[in-house]
Amino acid sequence: MEHIVFRTALLADVPAIVALLADDELGSQRENIGMPLDPRYVDAFQAIEADANQRLVVVADGDEIIGTLQLSFIPGIARMGSWRGQIEAVRIAAHRRDSGLGQEMFEWAIAECRSRGCNLVQLTTDKSRTDAHRFYEKLGFKASHEGYKLAL
């Protein structure tokens, strides 16, 4: 994996990112990979790009996008004014799963959070993703909170 690159996503990467997000049981029900690309993805990309506390990242192997994640840097008063790093929307191309890329992506993301002064790194994951839960626990994450969502 010495030839892979982590970089901030470009608008041209959005179709590949959406395809990665759609390439699992849950994502296939939430995402639209049809072309032309739904303009809501472009709007979301532009909002992320304009916000210094957001970073949409791709992992590239040459010209191929093989992974993606989003980092959000969240200021807070709690924990004595600590910043939190939120890792979301982590996906790896199917043919690259179980290769160690996921661990490399998380190590990279945690280092990015540390470099931004975060005192805590957090993530959410669907309750049905039991394999992911084991993976996160192996990385040292603790299932310390119960999360709730309200679809609007």
N, C-alpha and C positions, 0 to 999 in steps of 0.2 A: 504494500500500500504506500510505498515511498513516492509514488507519482501522483497521489491525489492532492487536491488543493481545496482549502476552505476559503470561501470568499463571500462577500456581500452579493446578494442576488441582483441581477439586472432585470429590467422589464422583459427582455427577450427570454429569460429563464422561466417566466411565470407559467407557460404551458407545461413545461417539464415538471415544475413543482406541483401543479394541479394534478397531473397524471400520477405522481408519486402519492399524493394525498388520497387519490381515488383507488389506489391499488391495494385495497384490503376490504374486508367484509363491511366494516362500518363506513369507511370513506366512500365506498362505491354507492352508498345510499345518500351521501351528503354532497358530493361534488359533481360537477358537470364538465366533462372533458371534451365536449363538442366544440367544433370550430365553426364560426369564429368564436374566440374566447369570450365568455360572458363578461361584459364590461364591469361587473361588480368586482371581479378579480383585479382588473387594472386599477379601479378606484382604491381597493384595499392596498395594493402594492404602493400606490402613490402616497397614501396616508402613512404607511410604514416608513417609506423612504424619507418623508418629510419630518419624521419624529426622531429626534436624537436619542430617545430612550427605547427605540425599537430597532431590531436588526434581523432581517430575513437573510438566511445563510443558505448557500448551496455547497455541496461537496461535489467536486468535478474530478473525473478521471479523463484527462484530455478534453474532448468536446462533449463527453457524456455526463449528464447530471445524475449522480448515483445516490444522493442523499440531500435532505433539507431539514432545517429546523428554524424556529423563530425564537429569538431572545428578547425579552422585555425587561427593562431595568426600572424597578419600581421604588420610588422614594417613600419613606414612611416615618411617622413619629414613633411608632412602637419599636421596641427593642433599642431604645435610646437613639432614635433617628437612623436606624439601619436601612440600607438599601437592600432590596431583594432582587435576585435574578430569577426570572420565570422562563423555563424551557418548555416550549410548546411545539406541536405539529411536527414531531420528529418522524421522519420516514426514510427508509432505505430501499433502493431498488431491489426487487424480489431476487434477482440473480446475485446480489451482493450480501444478502442476509446471512447470518451465521459465519461471517468472515472476520469478525473482530472490528468491523467498521463502526458498529453502534457504540462500542466502548470508546473507540478513538474519538467519535463525535462528541460523546459526553465529556470526555477528558478535556477536549478543546473548548466546549461550551462552558464548563466549570472554570477553566483558566480565564476565559473572557470575562466571566462574572467577577472573578477575583480581581482582575485588572481594572475593572470599573468600580472597585471598592465595595462590592456586595458582601454582606455578612451572612447571607443565607441564599441557598439556591433551592427553588421549589419547582414542582411540576404537577400537572394533573394527568390522570389516565383513566380511561373508561374501565368500569368494574369488570367488564368481560375480558379484558386483556390480561389474563393471568400469566402468560409467558412474559409480558412486559413487566408485570409486578415483580416477578422473580429477578429479572434483569436489573431493575432499579434497586432492589434490595441488595443485590450482589455489588452494586456500585456504592453502597453505603446510604442510600436514601431510606428514610423511615416513613411508614404509613402512619403518621402521627395525627392526622386530621381527617375529618369527614367532609367531603365537598358536596355542594348543592348547585344546581343550575336551574334557571328558569328560562325556557325558550320564549322569545318575544316575536 
